[in-house]
């Protein structure tokens, strides 16, 4: 938990202070864009699952899987963690502004003037993946393995896609995912899914 807090604060604070890409952000984005087309349909679809109205469906799917792994406490912890993460996302967007990638530096699928930090996708999926990893901790069956690794794969794929599409810098999605995971860890601790 402390590591997530430090990661989120260091990368987020550094990104806010620099008001541009951090070291390696530009190189990572260019490498990803060499491998993944900026206008990929799978990126748009996956990103839409963290936007209105599909975010509600996505949160309910997470809650169902969390309940199947850790009963109603798991579902409650997952939903509380997601709610905390999204409240933090809204609050941070009102308080800070960190520029998104500049189309003069890299290809950008959809230009946006909103803050690049936090990333809505990364904070939501950071919370969702962490909730499912925590709900499945200590469980060895195939369902737990599929849910655990599936959640992590969706988080990584979406964050990679977000960077490849020029929507955020790598540092922004990592800081956002860490904040989302921290929210879920706190919620799962609160409802006693983890100790």
Secondary structure, 3 states (H helix, E strand, C coil): CHHHHHHHHHHHHHHHHHCCCCCCHHHHHHHHHHHCCCCCHHHHHHHHCCCCCHHHHHHHHHHHHHHHHHHHHHHHHHHHHHHHHHHHHHHHHHHCCCCCCCCCCCCCCCCCCCCCCCCHHHHHHHHHHHHHHHHCCCCCCHHHHHHHHHHHHHHHHHHHHHHHCCCCCHHHHHHHHHHHHHHHHHHHHHCCCCC
